Amino acid sequence: MSARLTARFWVDAYLTRLRLYDIPAFVVAHGDDTAGAVLVKLATLDGSAAVFQRSFDLMSGERTWIELASGAEPDVDAAIHKQRSYDPDLWVIEVEDRQGRHLLDEPGLA
């Protein structure tokens, strides 16, 4: 079994990486420090948004980020609220970037 990073460690590292690119991000919901899952909401500040969830690629066994929902920001917020109702230990990070950058496709963030 391989070692896993705690959710808190991953969130702190992610926020630091975003700051290095001058991309504003906020912890909207603080989940379980050890094993909480993480959702990343990307708001492009034009009324639309997307939310991403970490998943496993069944073919490769690698971790990857998938888009859980996208569209009008209120609809994305409703999808996040629904997920939080199932999992109170869930972290929600909101990234605000007009260019649509979230950095989840960079090495080390999967």
N, C-alpha and C positions, 0 to 999 in steps of 0.2 A: 504494500500500500504506500502510495507517495504522500509526502507531507503537503498539507493544504494551508494556504494563508488564511488568517482570520478575516472575516468580513470587514472589520474595522481597519485592519492593516491595508487591505485592498482599497477601500474607500479613501483613506488618507493618501495613499500613493496616487490614486487616480486624480484626486483634487489637486495634488501638487503638480502633476503633469499638465493638467489643464491651466493652472496658474502660469506655468512656464511659457505657454502659448498665448497668455493674456485672454483666456476664454473664461468668462464668469460661470461659476457653478456653485450650487448651494445644496446642503443636505435638507431635504424637505421632510423626510421621515427617517428617524434614526431607528434602525432595526437592531437585531441581536448582534452584539459585538463579535461573537465567536462564529456563529454559523448562519447568520441571516443571509437570505438571498438579496440580490441587488437589482433594481430597475433603474435605468438611466433614461430620463426624459430630455429630449432635445427640443427646445423652443426656439424657433427661428425669428421670433419677434414680429411676425407678420400675420399672426392669428392662427398659424398652423404649427403642428408639433408631431413628434414621433416618440415612441417609448420602446426601449430595447431591453431584452432579457437574455441573460447568459444561459446557454444550452449546450448540449453535447451533440456533435456531429456523429450520427450513428455509423456512418461509413468509415470515418477515420478515427473515431474515439476522442478527437480533439474538442476542447471547449471552443465555443464560438458565440457570437452575439447575434440574435435574431430580432427582427422587428415584430413587436407584439401588437402594436396599433399605430396608425398614423392618420392625419387629417386635421380637422378643426381642433384647436386646443381644448375646448370644453369636452369634446368626445374622447380625446386622449386622457384627460384628467379623470373622466368617468371610468375608463378602462383601468387606470391606476388604482382608483378607489375600490373597484371590484376586486382587484388582486389583493389589496391590503385587507379587505374584509375576509379573505381566505387565509391570509398569512400576516398576522400582526408583527412578526419578526422581520418583515421585509424592509429593506432600505430603499429610499427613493432619492436619487440625485437629479437635480434639475440643472441642465446645461443651457445657457442662453448664448446663441451665436447666430448672427444673421447669415453667415456663410454656410451654416449647417455642419460645422465641425464638431465632432464628439470624441474623436481619437480612439474609439473602441477597436478600430481595425489596425492600430499600431501594435508592434511586438510587445509582449509582456502584459497586455491588458485582457486577454481572453480568459 
